[in-house]
């Protein structure tokens, strides 16, 4: 029988000694790269992240007060933005009693004037108004009062936009 032929029923013998070193060489390179990345990259990432955290300003986390969000973003203190319901803006109200009631409510609560936020023909954008208030009016108290009015859809602080 020739050496290359395997008798039937026998398991062929694979020369393992020549294959093991190549296998270990490949794995040792991979293991070495993993160890180098753990030793050098992880501390570098931790250092950079701690440096970034030291340079950033700490901002307070907004908390809820009476079920409403308390804002920490800068806003204009004597102004509110009001969105009236469609057909309920001060200039669209037809009923004189309803119009007078709204005007009295606004005056009583420290509103000096109100101006359209947008000069447009868009029916939705026309419902936004900026309310200018007397100095010292408590916006946290006035906001829920305005939201309680049937003409008003929403009320927001007049936030100051900040660049990115």
KAWO-V772037 format. One record per residue. N is the residue number from 0. RES is the residue in one small letter. D_FIRST is the distance of its C-alpha to the first C-alpha in whole Angstrom. Layout:
# KAWO-V772037
n=N res=RES d_first=D_FIRST
n=N res=RES d_first=D_FIRST
This chain:
# KAWO-V772037
n=0 res=x d_first=0
n=1 res=x d_first=4
n=2 res=x d_first=7
n=3 res=x d_first=9
n=4 res=x d_first=7
n=5 res=x d_first=9
n=6 res=x d_first=9
n=7 res=x d_first=12
n=8 res=x d_first=15
n=9 res=x d_first=14
n=10 res=x d_first=16
n=11 res=x d_first=15
n=12 res=x d_first=16
n=13 res=x d_first=19
n=14 res=x d_first=20
n=15 res=x d_first=24
n=16 res=x d_first=25
n=17 res=x d_first=26
n=18 res=x d_first=27
n=19 res=x d_first=30
n=20 res=x d_first=32
n=21 res=x d_first=32
n=22 res=x d_first=33
n=23 res=x d_first=36
n=24 res=x d_first=37
n=25 res=x d_first=38
n=26 res=x d_first=39
n=27 res=x d_first=41
n=28 res=x d_first=43
n=29 res=x d_first=44
n=30 res=x d_first=45
n=31 res=x d_first=47
n=32 res=x d_first=49
n=33 res=x d_first=50
n=34 res=x d_first=51
n=35 res=x d_first=53
n=36 res=x d_first=54
n=37 res=x d_first=56
n=38 res=x d_first=57
n=39 res=x d_first=59
n=40 res=x d_first=59
n=41 res=x d_first=61
n=42 res=x d_first=63
n=43 res=x d_first=64
n=44 res=x d_first=65
n=45 res=x d_first=67
n=46 res=x d_first=69
n=47 res=x d_first=70
n=48 res=x d_first=70
n=49 res=x d_first=73
n=50 res=x d_first=75
n=51 res=x d_first=75
n=52 res=x d_first=76
n=53 res=x d_first=79
n=54 res=x d_first=80
n=55 res=x d_first=81
n=56 res=x d_first=84
n=57 res=x d_first=84
n=58 res=x d_first=85
n=59 res=x d_first=87
n=60 res=x d_first=85
n=61 res=x d_first=87
n=62 res=x d_first=88
n=63 res=x d_first=89
n=64 res=x d_first=93
n=65 res=x d_first=94
n=66 res=x d_first=91
n=67 res=x d_first=92
n=68 res=x d_first=90
n=69 res=x d_first=92
n=70 res=x d_first=91
n=71 res=x d_first=90
n=72 res=x d_first=90
n=73 res=x d_first=93
n=74 res=x d_first=96
n=75 res=x d_first=99
n=76 res=x d_first=101
n=77 res=x d_first=104
n=78 res=x d_first=102
n=79 res=x d_first=100
n=80 res=x d_first=99
n=81 res=x d_first=100
n=82 res=x d_first=98
n=83 res=x d_first=100
n=84 res=x d_first=99
n=85 res=x d_first=100
n=86 res=x d_first=103
n=87 res=x d_first=104
n=88 res=x d_first=105
n=89 res=x d_first=109
n=90 res=x d_first=109
n=91 res=x d_first=108
n=92 res=x d_first=110
n=93 res=x d_first=113
n=94 res=x d_first=114
n=95 res=x d_first=117
n=96 res=x d_first=117
n=97 res=x d_first=113
n=98 res=x d_first=113
n=99 res=x d_first=116
n=100 res=x d_first=114
n=101 res=x d_first=111
n=102 res=x d_first=113
n=103 res=x d_first=115
n=104 res=x d_first=112
n=105 res=x d_first=111
n=106 res=x d_first=114
n=107 res=x d_first=114
n=108 res=x d_first=111
n=109 res=x d_first=111
n=110 res=x d_first=110
n=111 res=x d_first=112
n=112 res=x d_first=110
n=113 res=x d_first=107
n=114 res=x d_first=106
n=115 res=x d_first=103
n=116 res=x d_first=100
n=117 res=x d_first=99
n=118 res=x d_first=101
n=119 res=x d_first=100
n=120 res=x d_first=100
n=121 res=x d_first=97
n=122 res=x d_first=98
n=123 res=x d_first=95
n=124 res=x d_first=96
n=125 res=x d_first=100
n=126 res=x d_first=100
n=127 res=x d_first=99
n=128 res=x d_first=102
n=129 res=x d_first=102
n=130 res=x d_first=105
n=131 res=x d_first=107
n=132 res=x d_first=108
n=133 res=x d_first=111
n=134 res=x d_first=109
n=135 res=x d_first=108
n=136 res=x d_first=107
n=137 res=x d_first=105
n=138 res=x d_first=102
n=139 res=x d_first=100
n=140 res=x d_first=103
n=141 res=x d_first=104
n=142 res=x d_first=100
n=143 res=x d_first=100
n=144 res=x d_first=104
n=145 res=x d_first=103
n=146 res=x d_first=100
n=147 res=x d_first=102
n=148 res=x d_first=104
n=149 res=x d_first=104
n=150 res=x d_first=104
n=151 res=x d_first=101
n=152 res=x d_first=97
n=153 res=x d_first=96
n=154 res=x d_first=97
n=155 res=x d_first=95
n=156 res=x d_first=96
n=157 res=x d_first=97
n=158 res=x d_first=94
n=159 res=x d_first=94
n=160 res=x d_first=90
n=161 res=x d_first=88
n=162 res=x d_first=86
n=163 res=x d_first=82
